[in-house]
Amino acid sequence: MLIAVIVALAVGTYGFRVAGVVLHDRLDLPAPLRRMLPLAAAALLAALAGTAALTESGGFAGVARPLGVAVGALLAWLKAPFVVVVVAAAATAALLRLAGVP
């Protein structure tokens, strides 16, 4: 069952990529829609990141994870190296959980 789901998702992803290449010249989108598509992708990515940062198993993930994400976001905004961002975010969440903060 799991293999069938993985294959279906892979085929769907590949199909969307091929459709984009094939329909690129045939599909004429209005200018306002063309300007909004990158914004829609950014909004979707932000929503996924927010959901992952704040929830776990359908409920609130606690304070440690969002604080770790906030530390990582701050370091990324300050243009710290990627490894530093990831390690600092993980260390923040781990130390807060070690201190008993949920």
C-alpha positions as protocol buffer text, in pm:
chain_id: "A"
residue {
  index: 1
  type: MET
  ca { x: 0 y: 0 z: 0 }
}
residue {
  index: 2
  type: LEU
  ca { x: 278 y: 243 z: 93 }
}
residue {
  index: 3
  type: ILE
  ca { x: 468 y: 169 z: -227 }
}
residue {
  index: 4
  type: ALA
  ca { x: 153 y: 242 z: -432 }
}
residue {
  index: 5
  type: VAL
  ca { x: 114 y: 582 z: -263 }
}
residue {
  index: 6
  type: ILE
  ca { x: 480 y: 668 z: -323 }
}
residue {
  index: 7
  type: VAL
  ca { x: 455 y: 566 z: -688 }
}
residue {
  index: 8
  type: ALA
  ca { x: 132 y: 765 z: -732 }
}
residue {
  index: 9
  type: LEU
  ca { x: 291 y: 1076 z: -584 }
}
residue {
  index: 10
  type: ALA
  ca { x: 600 y: 1034 z: -799 }
}
residue {
  index: 11
  type: VAL
  ca { x: 391 y: 994 z: -1115 }
}
residue {
  index: 12
  type: GLY
  ca { x: 178 y: 1296 z: -1020 }
}
residue {
  index: 13
  type: THR
  ca { x: 484 y: 1510 z: -952 }
}
residue {
  index: 14
  type: TYR
  ca { x: 647 y: 1407 z: -1279 }
}
residue {
  index: 15
  type: GLY
  ca { x: 317 y: 1469 z: -1462 }
}
residue {
  index: 16
  type: PHE
  ca { x: 292 y: 1824 z: -1327 }
}
residue {
  index: 17
  type: ARG
  ca { x: 650 y: 1897 z: -1431 }
}
residue {
  index: 18
  type: VAL
  ca { x: 594 y: 1760 z: -1781 }
}
residue {
  index: 19
  type: ALA
  ca { x: 265 y: 1949 z: -1811 }
}
residue {
  index: 20
  type: GLY
  ca { x: 445 y: 2272 z: -1724 }
}
residue {
  index: 21
  type: VAL
  ca { x: 698 y: 2221 z: -1999 }
}
residue {
  index: 22
  type: VAL
  ca { x: 442 y: 2106 z: -2257 }
}
residue {
  index: 23
  type: LEU
  ca { x: 179 y: 2372 z: -2182 }
}
residue {
  index: 24
  type: HIS
  ca { x: 420 y: 2662 z: -2132 }
}
residue {
  index: 25
  type: ASP
  ca { x: 373 y: 2804 z: -2482 }
}
residue {
  index: 26
  type: ARG
  ca { x: 10 y: 2695 z: -2524 }
}
residue {
  index: 27
  type: LEU
  ca { x: -129 y: 2846 z: -2205 }
}
residue {
  index: 28
  type: ASP
  ca { x: -168 y: 3223 z: -2203 }
}
residue {
  index: 29
  type: LEU
  ca { x: -224 y: 3351 z: -1849 }
}
residue {
  index: 30
  type: PRO
  ca { x: -339 y: 3706 z: -1779 }
}
residue {
  index: 31
  type: ALA
  ca { x: -66 y: 3941 z: -1657 }
}
residue {
  index: 32
  type: PRO
  ca { x: -210 y: 3985 z: -1304 }
}
residue {
  index: 33
  type: LEU
  ca { x: -220 y: 3607 z: -1258 }
}
residue {
  index: 34
  type: ARG
  ca { x: 139 y: 3573 z: -1381 }
}
residue {
  index: 35
  type: ARG
  ca { x: 248 y: 3829 z: -1121 }
}
residue {
  index: 36
  type: MET
  ca { x: 59 y: 3651 z: -842 }
}
residue {
  index: 37
  type: LEU
  ca { x: 184 y: 3296 z: -905 }
}
residue {
  index: 38
  type: PRO
  ca { x: 524 y: 3346 z: -735 }
}
residue {
  index: 39
  type: LEU
  ca { x: 345 y: 3504 z: -439 }
}
residue {
  index: 40
  type: ALA
  ca { x: 115 y: 3204 z: -415 }
}
residue {
  index: 41
  type: ALA
  ca { x: 413 y: 2970 z: -403 }
}
residue {
  index: 42
  type: ALA
  ca { x: 574 y: 3178 z: -127 }
}
residue {
  index: 43
  type: ALA
  ca { x: 248 y: 3186 z: 69 }
}
residue {
  index: 44
  type: LEU
  ca { x: 212 y: 2809 z: 43 }
}
residue {
  index: 45
  type: LEU
  ca { x: 569 y: 2756 z: 160 }
}
residue {
  index: 46
  type: ALA
  ca { x: 518 y: 2996 z: 454 }
}
residue {
  index: 47
  type: ALA
  ca { x: 197 y: 2815 z: 552 }
}
residue {
  index: 48
  type: LEU
  ca { x: 372 y: 2478 z: 546 }
}
residue {
  index: 49
  type: ALA
  ca { x: 663 y: 2611 z: 750 }
}
residue {
  index: 50
  type: GLY
  ca { x: 428 y: 2770 z: 1003 }
}
residue {
  index: 51
  type: THR
  ca { x: 226 y: 2453 z: 1039 }
}
residue {
  index: 52
  type: ALA
  ca { x: 539 y: 2242 z: 1086 }
}
residue {
  index: 53
  type: ALA
  ca { x: 680 y: 2488 z: 1340 }
}
residue {
  index: 54
  type: LEU
  ca { x: 369 y: 2517 z: 1553 }
}
residue {
  index: 55
  type: THR
  ca { x: 188 y: 2183 z: 1543 }
}
residue {
  index: 56
  type: GLU
  ca { x: 258 y: 1820 z: 1621 }
}
residue {
  index: 57
  type: SER
  ca { x: 2 y: 1540 z: 1588 }
}
residue {
  index: 58
  type: GLY
  ca { x: -280 y: 1787 z: 1534 }
}
residue {
  index: 59
  type: GLY
  ca { x: -207 y: 1994 z: 1845 }
}
residue {
  index: 60
  type: PHE
  ca { x: 25 y: 2270 z: 1961 }
}
residue {
  index: 61
  type: ALA
  ca { x: 388 y: 2157 z: 1957 }
}
residue {
  index: 62
  type: GLY
  ca { x: 484 y: 2349 z: 2270 }
}
residue {
  index: 63
  type: VAL
  ca { x: 703 y: 2653 z: 2317 }
}
residue {
  index: 64
  type: ALA
  ca { x: 1046 y: 2499 z: 2252 }
}
residue {
  index: 65
  type: ARG
  ca { x: 996 y: 2427 z: 1881 }
}
residue {
  index: 66
  type: PRO
  ca { x: 866 y: 2773 z: 1782 }
}
residue {
  index: 67
  type: LEU
  ca { x: 1146 y: 2937 z: 1981 }
}
residue {
  index: 68
  type: GLY
  ca { x: 1400 y: 2719 z: 1802 }
}
residue {
  index: 69
  type: VAL
  ca { x: 1248 y: 2815 z: 1469 }
}
residue {
  index: 70
  type: ALA
  ca { x: 1258 y: 3182 z: 1572 }
}
residue {
  index: 71
  type: VAL
  ca { x: 1629 y: 3155 z: 1656 }
}
residue {
  index: 72
  type: GLY
  ca { x: 1692 y: 2990 z: 1320 }
}
residue {
  index: 73
  type: ALA
  ca { x: 1491 y: 3255 z: 1138 }
}
residue {
  index: 74
  type: LEU
  ca { x: 1679 y: 3533 z: 1314 }
}
residue {
  index: 75
  type: LEU
  ca { x: 2015 y: 3381 z: 1225 }
}
residue {
  index: 76
  type: ALA
  ca { x: 1903 y: 3328 z: 865 }
}
residue {
  index: 77
  type: TRP
  ca { x: 1791 y: 3690 z: 848 }
}
residue {
  index: 78
  type: LEU
  ca { x: 2136 y: 3791 z: 977 }
}
residue {
  index: 79
  type: LYS
  ca { x: 2283 y: 3580 z: 692 }
}
residue {
  index: 80
  type: ALA
  ca { x: 2454 y: 3325 z: 914 }
}
residue {
  index: 81
  type: PRO
  ca { x: 2583 y: 3010 z: 741 }
}
residue {
  index: 82
  type: PHE
  ca { x: 2319 y: 2742 z: 689 }
}
residue {
  index: 83
  type: VAL
  ca { x: 2489 y: 2492 z: 920 }
}
residue {
  index: 84
  type: VAL
  ca { x: 2499 y: 2751 z: 1199 }
}
residue {
  index: 85
  type: VAL
  ca { x: 2129 y: 2827 z: 1150 }
}
residue {
  index: 86
  type: VAL
  ca { x: 2027 y: 2461 z: 1168 }
}
residue {
  index: 87
  type: VAL
  ca { x: 2251 y: 2372 z: 1463 }
}
residue {
  index: 88
  type: ALA
  ca { x: 2150 y: 2681 z: 1662 }
}
residue {
  index: 89
  type: ALA
  ca { x: 1778 y: 2619 z: 1603 }
}
residue {
  index: 90
  type: ALA
  ca { x: 1807 y: 2253 z: 1701 }
}
residue {
  index: 91
  type: ALA
  ca { x: 2024 y: 2334 z: 2004 }
}
residue {
  index: 92
  type: THR
  ca { x: 1779 y: 2599 z: 2122 }
}
residue {
  index: 93
  type: ALA
  ca { x: 1484 y: 2362 z: 2105 }
}
residue {
  index: 94
  type: ALA
  ca { x: 1684 y: 2078 z: 2264 }
}
residue {
  index: 95
  type: LEU
  ca { x: 1812 y: 2292 z: 2552 }
}
residue {
  index: 96
  type: LEU
  ca { x: 1466 y: 2430 z: 2622 }
}
residue {
  index: 97
  type: ARG
  ca { x: 1322 y: 2078 z: 2627 }
}
residue {
  index: 98
  type: LEU
  ca { x: 1608 y: 1965 z: 2852 }
}
residue {
  index: 99
  type: ALA
  ca { x: 1520 y: 2252 z: 3086 }
}
residue {
  index: 100
  type: GLY
  ca { x: 1162 y: 2124 z: 3101 }
}
residue {
  index: 101
  type: VAL
  ca { x: 998 y: 2371 z: 2866 }
}
residue {
  index: 102
  type: PRO
  ca { x: 741 y: 2184 z: 2657 }
}
